[in-house]
Amino acid sequence: MPVVAGRSEVAPGARTRAALALNGGIALALCALWLSMAARGMFWRSDFSAFYTGWSMVLEGKGARLYDLELQAEHQRRLLPERGPTEGVLAYNYPPTTVMPAALLALLPLSTAFYVWALFQLALLLPLAWFLHRLAEDWDRRAFAVLLMTVLAFPPLFMTFQMGQWSLVCLVCLAGFACNYKEGRAFGTALCLVLGTVKPQLMVVPALLLVGGRRWRELGLAVGLFALWVGATTAVLGMSCWAGFLGVVRHSAEQFGQYGIDPERMYNLKGFLTALLGAESGSLINALTAASLLLVAVVVLWQAPGRKDACTDLRLALLLLLGLVLSPHFNPVDASALVVPAVLGYAHVRRRGGGERVATLLVAAPLLFLIDCYAPWAWPGGVRPFFVLMVAALLGMGWALGAERRSSNSTGALPDARVPLPA
């Protein structure tokens, strides 16, 4: 989760240098770890192998059976003899649309394709920085430098390079969606939403925001763009791919420790319930997760910010974070999406002249996540402390929004969120 240095929160000098040194050191260490893994040829273990399996099936003309897990296992054993006969299949359970045009990477050898994908991800850091700059347009250079360094140090960003994942694509799309939604840019909003559906569970709240905020133009453009993408995909793979995808999604939701799916490692309600109740209560856990999604839909449709809402940043942060906490599938690598609600939430606090403690906590977030994810002793009983921190942030944002409402009731209007209050 990222952070910024505020004007009064982190004064120029020692505290800013300490923040840059801490997270700069973490970022360099993670970069060195990635290079070490590359030198040892360890990336065949990554999730990218599952993507490469699906893409190679499509290029071999077997797209109609893309979600046949037995066929996937057969192809994966041929492509990855290193996994051995006892290793389970890393299932390709992403939407059919992710095949277009990513399957072209399967024309390359697996290791070459992985590094080409890594270069593409590296290039994505540029639009990410641009979108973050738009979200933090009124911050000084020192504050923005702390923001960028903290984002680079956040371990889920390293994980997306380590695993060859789609999570950085989704982070860029989520940041772009937030920027364009706030600025009223219809096409940009729609395009970021549609591209982000490579991980559809992360785009549920953005889609609902368009409905709840009555952004009919953006919604219409998104439907049109998605229809074109779906049409092109169906022309290549056939109609049966969609039934296959729904089947593999249902199958994946029922997995607790197989096919590369381990809910206890997730930073969401499902992971929390799995830690408390155990995998044997999978049916109950899935039922509660589904019910929570209905709750998310109701809350987002009710609370979606309008075009002239003075608390747009805070509302967006609250609703996006709520969607992530209650997402049905939220692995550690997906936690990079937390960058967007963190920046939006802190931006609101900063404009009101406060947030020193929030800034300190967010600067420390990469280190906290690192300990949480890689040190099992940090979470006795299986409940992850960083998930508890996410829930605390959610409650804090809800309290702040309530305080804004109470203030508006007493004064008759909310203060303009674009004008910082004096410290």
C-alpha positions as CSV (number, residue, x, y, z in Angstrom):
1,M,0.0,0.0,0.0
2,P,1.5,3.3,-1.0
3,V,2.0,6.5,0.9
4,V,2.9,10.1,0.4
5,A,4.8,12.6,2.4
6,G,2.5,15.4,3.4
7,R,3.5,19.1,3.6
8,S,3.4,19.1,7.4
9,E,3.4,15.3,7.9
10,V,6.8,14.6,6.6
11,A,8.9,17.7,6.7
12,P,11.7,18.2,4.2
13,G,14.8,16.6,5.6
14,A,15.4,13.6,7.8
15,R,12.0,12.0,7.7
16,T,11.7,12.2,4.0
17,R,15.2,10.8,3.5
18,A,14.4,8.0,6.0
19,A,11.2,7.1,4.0
20,L,13.1,7.0,0.7
21,A,16.0,5.0,2.2
22,L,13.7,2.4,3.8
23,N,11.6,1.8,0.8
24,G,14.4,2.3,-1.7
25,G,16.4,-0.4,0.2
26,I,13.4,-2.8,0.0
27,A,12.9,-2.1,-3.7
28,L,16.6,-2.8,-4.4
29,A,16.5,-6.0,-2.4
30,L,13.5,-7.3,-4.2
31,C,15.1,-6.4,-7.5
32,A,18.2,-8.3,-6.6
33,L,16.1,-11.2,-5.6
34,W,14.4,-11.2,-9.0
35,L,17.7,-11.2,-10.7
36,S,18.9,-14.0,-8.6
37,M,15.9,-16.1,-9.4
38,A,16.5,-15.3,-13.1
39,A,20.1,-16.5,-12.9
40,R,18.9,-19.8,-11.3
41,G,16.2,-20.3,-13.9
42,M,13.4,-20.5,-11.4
43,F,10.6,-18.8,-13.3
44,W,9.2,-22.0,-14.8
45,R,7.4,-22.3,-11.4
46,S,5.5,-19.1,-12.0
47,D,1.9,-18.5,-12.8
48,F,3.1,-17.5,-16.3
49,S,3.4,-21.2,-17.0
50,A,-0.3,-21.6,-16.7
51,F,-0.9,-18.6,-19.1
52,Y,1.7,-20.1,-21.6
53,T,-0.1,-23.4,-21.4
54,G,-3.5,-21.9,-22.3
55,W,-2.0,-19.7,-25.1
56,S,-0.1,-22.6,-26.6
57,M,-3.4,-24.7,-26.7
58,V,-5.0,-21.8,-28.6
59,L,-2.2,-21.7,-31.2
60,E,-2.5,-25.4,-31.7
61,G,-6.2,-25.0,-32.6
62,K,-7.6,-26.4,-29.3
63,G,-9.1,-23.1,-28.1
64,A,-12.6,-24.7,-28.0
65,R,-11.2,-27.0,-25.2
66,L,-9.2,-24.2,-23.5
67,Y,-10.8,-24.9,-20.1
68,D,-10.5,-28.7,-20.2
69,L,-8.3,-29.3,-17.1
70,E,-7.2,-32.7,-18.3
71,L,-6.1,-31.4,-21.6
72,Q,-4.4,-28.5,-19.8
73,A,-2.5,-31.0,-17.6
74,E,-1.4,-32.9,-20.7
75,H,0.0,-29.8,-22.4
76,Q,1.6,-28.6,-19.2
77,R,3.5,-31.8,-18.6
78,R,4.8,-31.6,-22.2
79,L,5.8,-27.9,-21.9
80,L,7.1,-28.2,-18.3
81,P,8.7,-31.5,-17.7
82,E,10.4,-29.9,-14.7
83,R,7.1,-30.1,-12.7
84,G,7.3,-33.9,-12.7
85,P,4.4,-36.4,-12.8
86,T,3.2,-35.8,-9.2
87,E,2.8,-32.0,-9.5
88,G,-0.8,-30.8,-10.1
89,V,-1.8,-28.7,-13.0
90,L,-1.6,-24.9,-12.7
91,A,-5.0,-24.2,-14.1
92,Y,-5.6,-21.6,-16.8
93,N,-8.8,-20.0,-15.3
94,Y,-8.6,-16.5,-16.8
95,P,-11.3,-15.1,-19.1
96,P,-11.2,-16.1,-22.8
97,T,-10.6,-12.5,-23.7
98,T,-7.1,-12.7,-22.1
99,V,-6.1,-14.9,-25.1
100,M,-6.4,-11.9,-27.5
101,P,-3.6,-11.0,-28.4
102,A,-1.5,-12.4,-25.6
103,A,-1.4,-15.9,-27.2
104,L,1.1,-14.6,-29.6
105,L,3.7,-14.9,-26.8
106,A,3.4,-18.7,-27.1
107,L,5.1,-18.5,-30.5
108,L,8.3,-17.9,-28.4
109,P,10.0,-20.4,-26.1
110,L,8.6,-20.3,-22.6
111,S,11.6,-18.6,-21.0
112,T,11.9,-16.0,-23.8
113,A,8.1,-15.3,-23.6
114,F,8.4,-14.8,-19.8
115,Y,11.1,-12.1,-20.2
116,V,9.3,-10.4,-23.1
117,W,6.3,-10.3,-20.7
118,A,8.5,-8.8,-18.0
119,L,9.6,-6.1,-20.4
120,F,6.0,-5.3,-21.1
121,Q,5.3,-5.1,-17.4
122,L,8.3,-2.8,-16.9
123,A,6.9,-0.5,-19.6
124,L,3.6,-0.4,-17.7
125,L,5.3,1.4,-14.8
126,L,5.3,4.6,-17.0
127,P,1.5,4.8,-17.4
128,L,1.2,3.8,-13.7
129,A,3.4,6.8,-12.7
130,W,1.4,9.1,-14.9
131,F,-1.9,8.0,-13.4
132,L,-0.5,8.3,-9.9
133,H,0.7,11.8,-10.7
134,R,-2.8,12.8,-11.8
135,L,-4.3,11.4,-8.6
136,A,-1.7,13.4,-6.6
137,E,-1.6,16.5,-8.8
138,D,-1.4,18.9,-5.9
139,W,1.5,17.2,-4.2
140,D,5.1,18.6,-4.3
141,R,8.0,16.7,-5.8
142,R,9.3,15.4,-2.6
143,A,5.9,14.0,-1.7
144,F,5.5,12.4,-5.1
145,A,9.0,10.8,-4.9
146,V,8.0,9.2,-1.6
147,L,4.8,7.9,-3.2
148,L,6.7,6.3,-6.2
149,M,9.4,4.8,-4.0
150,T,6.8,3.3,-1.7
151,V,4.8,1.8,-4.6
152,L,8.0,0.3,-6.1
153,A,8.9,-1.3,-2.7
154,F,5.4,-2.8,-2.2
155,P,6.0,-6.6,-2.4
156,P,3.0,-7.4,-4.6
157,L,4.6,-5.4,-7.4
158,F,7.6,-7.6,-7.1
159,M,5.4,-10.6,-7.1
160,T,3.8,-9.7,-10.4
161,F,7.2,-9.7,-12.0
162,Q,8.2,-12.8,-10.2
163,M,5.1,-14.7,-11.2
164,G,4.5,-13.2,-14.7
165,Q,1.1,-12.1,-13.5
166,W,-1.6,-9.8,-14.8
167,S,-1.9,-7.9,-11.6
168,L,0.2,-4.9,-12.8
169,V,-2.1,-4.5,-15.8
170,C,-5.0,-4.4,-13.4
171,L,-3.3,-1.9,-11.2
172,V,-2.7,0.4,-14.1
173,C,-6.3,0.0,-15.3
174,L,-7.7,0.7,-11.8
175,A,-5.6,3.8,-11.4
176,G,-6.6,4.9,-14.9
177,F,-10.2,4.3,-14.1
178,A,-10.0,6.3,-10.9
179,C,-8.4,9.3,-12.7
180,N,-10.8,9.3,-15.6
181,Y,-13.8,8.7,-13.4
182,K,-12.9,11.8,-11.3
183,E,-12.1,13.9,-14.3
184,G,-15.2,12.9,-16.3
185,R,-13.3,11.4,-19.2
186,A,-15.8,8.9,-20.6
187,F,-13.7,7.0,-23.1
188,G,-10.7,6.7,-20.7
189,T,-13.0,5.5,-18.0
190,A,-14.6,2.8,-20.2
191,L,-11.3,1.7,-21.7
192,C,-9.6,1.2,-18.3
193,L,-12.6,-0.7,-17.0
194,V,-12.7,-3.1,-20.0
195,L,-9.0,-3.8,-20.1
196,G,-9.1,-4.4,-16.3
197,T,-11.5,-7.3,-16.8
198,V,-8.5,-9.6,-17.4
199,K,-9.1,-10.0,-13.6
200,P,-12.9,-9.6,-13.5
201,Q,-13.1,-9.9,-9.7
202,L,-11.1,-6.6,-9.4
203,M,-13.4,-4.7,-11.7
204,V,-16.8,-5.5,-10.0
205,V,-16.8,-2.3,-8.0
206,P,-15.7,0.0,-10.9
207,A,-18.5,-1.4,-13.1
208,L,-21.0,-0.8,-10.3
209,L,-19.7,2.7,-9.8
210,L,-20.8,3.6,-13.3
211,V,-24.3,2.4,-12.6
212,G,-24.5,3.9,-9.2
213,G,-23.0,7.2,-10.4
214,R,-25.4,7.2,-13.4
215,R,-22.5,7.4,-15.8
216,W,-24.5,6.1,-18.7
217,R,-22.2,7.4,-21.4
218,E,-19.2,5.6,-19.8
219,L,-21.2,2.5,-19.2
220,G,-22.4,2.5,-22.9
221,L,-18.9,2.9,-24.2
222,A,-17.7,0.1,-21.9
223,V,-20.4,-2.3,-23.1
224,G,-19.6,-1.5,-26.7
225,L,-15.8,-2.0,-26.2
226,F,-16.3,-5.2,-24.3
227,A,-18.7,-6.5,-26.9
228,L,-16.0,-6.0,-29.6
229,W,-13.5,-7.8,-27.5
230,V,-15.9,-10.6,-26.8
231,G,-16.9,-10.9,-30.4
232,A,-13.2,-11.2,-31.6
233,T,-12.5,-13.8,-28.9
234,T,-15.6,-15.8,-29.8
235,A,-14.7,-15.7,-33.5
236,V,-11.3,-17.3,-32.6
237,L,-12.3,-19.7,-29.8
238,G,-16.0,-20.5,-30.5
239,M,-19.0,-20.0,-28.2
240,S,-18.1,-23.1,-26.1
241,C,-15.2,-21.2,-24.5
242,W,-17.6,-19.1,-22.4
243,A,-19.4,-22.2,-20.9
244,G,-15.9,-23.6,-20.2
245,F,-14.8,-20.5,-18.5
246,L,-17.8,-20.4,-16.2
247,G,-17.2,-24.0,-15.4
248,V,-13.6,-23.5,-14.4
249,V,-14.5,-20.5,-12.3
250,R,-17.0,-22.6,-10.4
251,H,-14.4,-25.3,-10.1
252,S,-11.7,-22.8,-8.9
253,A,-14.0,-21.4,-6.2
254,E,-14.4,-24.9,-4.7
255,Q,-10.6,-25.4,-4.4
256,F,-8.9,-25.1,-1.1
257,G,-5.2,-25.9,-1.6
258,Q,-5.3,-27.5,-5.1
259,Y,-4.8,-26.3,-8.7
260,G,-2.6,-23.5,-7.3
261,I,-5.5,-22.0,-5.3
262,D,-5.0,-21.5,-1.6
263,P,-7.6,-19.3,0.0
264,E,-5.8,-19.2,3.4
265,R,-3.1,-17.1,1.7
266,M,-5.6,-14.6,0.4
267,Y,-6.0,-11.1,1.8
268,N,-9.8,-11.0,1.7
269,L,-12.8,-12.2,3.7
270,K,-12.5,-15.7,2.2
271,G,-9.0,-16.0,3.4
272,F,-10.0,-14.8,6.9
273,L,-12.9,-17.2,7.1
274,T,-10.7,-20.1,5.9
275,A,-8.2,-19.3,8.6
276,L,-10.9,-19.3,11.2
277,L,-13.2,-22.2,10.0
278,G,-10.8,-24.4,8.1
279,A,-10.9,-25.6,4.5
280,E,-13.5,-28.3,5.5
281,S,-16.1,-25.5,5.8
282,G,-15.6,-24.6,2.1
283,S,-19.3,-24.6,1.3
284,L,-20.2,-22.2,4.1
285,I,-17.2,-20.0,3.3
286,N,-18.2,-19.7,-0.3
287,A,-21.8,-18.9,0.7
288,L,-20.7,-16.1,3.0
289,T,-18.4,-14.8,0.3
290,A,-21.2,-14.7,-2.2
291,A,-23.5,-12.9,0.3
292,S,-20.7,-10.4,0.9
293,L,-20.6,-9.6,-2.9
294,L,-24.3,-8.8,-2.8
295,L,-23.6,-6.5,0.1
296,V,-20.9,-4.8,-1.9
297,A,-23.3,-4.3,-4.8
298,V,-25.9,-2.6,-2.6
299,V,-23.4,-0.4,-0.9
300,V,-21.7,0.7,-4.1
301,L,-24.9,1.5,-5.9
302,W,-26.0,3.5,-2.8
303,Q,-22.8,5.4,-2.1
304,A,-21.3,5.9,-5.6
305,P,-20.1,9.5,-5.8
306,G,-21.8,12.0,-8.1
307,R,-20.1,14.4,-10.5
308,K,-20.0,17.2,-7.9
309,D,-19.3,15.2,-4.8
310,A,-16.8,17.0,-2.6
311,C,-15.7,13.7,-1.1
312,T,-15.1,11.9,-4.3
313,D,-11.6,10.7,-3.3
314,L,-12.8,9.4,0.0
315,R,-15.8,7.7,-1.4
316,L,-13.8,6.1,-4.2
317,A,-11.2,4.9,-1.8
318,L,-13.8,3.4,0.6
319,L,-15.8,1.6,-2.1
320,L,-12.7,0.3,-4.0
321,L,-11.2,-1.0,-0.7
322,L,-14.5,-2.6,0.2
323,G,-14.6,-4.4,-3.1
324,L,-11.0,-5.7,-2.5
325,V,-11.6,-6.9,1.0
326,L,-14.8,-8.8,0.0
327,S,-13.4,-10.0,-3.4
328,P,-13.9,-13.7,-3.9
329,H,-10.3,-14.1,-5.1
330,F,-7.5,-11.9,-3.8
331,N,-4.1,-13.4,-3.7
332,P,-1.0,-11.6,-2.3
333,V,0.0,-10.6,-5.9
334,D,-3.4,-8.9,-6.4
335,A,-2.7,-6.7,-3.3
336,S,-1.0,-4.3,-5.6
337,A,-4.5,-3.0,-6.3
338,L,-4.5,-1.5,-2.8
339,V,-2.3,1.2,-4.1
340,V,-5.3,3.1,-5.6
341,P,-7.6,3.3,-2.6
342,A,-4.5,4.1,-0.4
343,V,-3.5,7.1,-2.6
344,L,-7.1,8.3,-2.9
345,G,-7.8,8.0,0.8
346,Y,-4.6,9.7,1.8
347,A,-5.2,12.5,-0.8
348,H,-8.4,13.3,1.0
349,V,-6.8,13.4,4.4
350,R,-3.9,15.5,3.1
351,R,-6.1,18.1,1.6
352,R,-7.7,18.6,5.0
353,G,-4.3,19.3,6.5
354,G,-3.9,16.1,8.6
355,G,-2.7,12.6,8.3
356,E,0.8,12.4,9.8
357,R,0.1,9.0,11.4
358,V,-1.6,7.8,8.3
359,A,1.5,8.8,6.3
360,T,3.9,7.0,8.6
361,L,1.8,3.9,8.5
362,L,1.6,3.9,4.8
363,V,5.3,4.5,4.4
364,A,5.8,1.3,6.5
365,A,3.3,-0.7,4.6
366,P,5.8,-2.4,2.3
367,L,7.8,-3.6,5.3
368,L,4.7,-4.7,7.1
369,F,3.5,-6.7,4.1
370,L,6.9,-8.2,3.6
371,I,6.9,-9.6,7.2
372,D,3.2,-10.7,6.9
373,C,3.6,-12.6,3.7
374,Y,7.0,-14.2,4.2
375,A,7.1,-14.8,8.0
376,P,4.3,-17.2,9.0
377,W,5.1,-16.5,12.7
378,A,3.6,-13.0,12.2
379,W,0.1,-14.3,11.9
380,P,-0.8,-16.8,14.7
381,G,-4.0,-18.7,14.0
382,G,-3.7,-18.1,10.3
383,V,-5.3,-14.6,10.4
384,R,-3.1,-12.2,8.5
385,P,-2.3,-9.0,10.3
386,F,-2.2,-7.0,7.0
387,F,-5.8,-8.1,6.3
388,V,-6.7,-6.8,9.8
389,L,-5.0,-3.5,8.8
390,M,-7.0,-3.4,5.6
391,V,-10.2,-3.8,7.6
392,A,-9.1,-1.1,10.0
393,A,-8.5,1.2,7.1
394,L,-11.9,0.5,5.8
395,L,-13.5,1.3,9.1
396,G,-11.4,4.5,9.4
397,M,-12.6,5.7,6.0
398,G,-16.2,4.9,6.9
399,W,-15.8,7.0,10.1
400,A,-14.2,9.9,8.1
401,L,-17.0,9.9,5.6
402,G,-19.5,9.9,8.5
403,A,-17.7,12.9,10.0
404,E,-17.9,14.7,6.7
405,R,-21.6,14.1,6.6
406,R,-22.0,15.4,10.1
407,S,-20.0,18.5,9.2
408,S,-22.2,19.1,6.1
409,N,-25.3,18.8,8.2
410,S,-24.1,21.4,10.6
411,T,-22.7,23.8,8.0
412,G,-25.1,23.1,5.2
413,A,-22.5,22.1,2.7
414,L,-19.3,20.1,2.4
415,P,-16.1,22.0,2.0
416,D,-14.5,21.9,-1.4
417,A,-12.2,18.9,-1.4
418,R,-9.9,20.7,-3.8
419,V,-9.0,23.4,-1.3
420,P,-6.6,22.3,1.5
421,L,-7.5,23.4,5.0
422,P,-4.9,25.0,7.1
423,A,-2.8,22.7,9.3
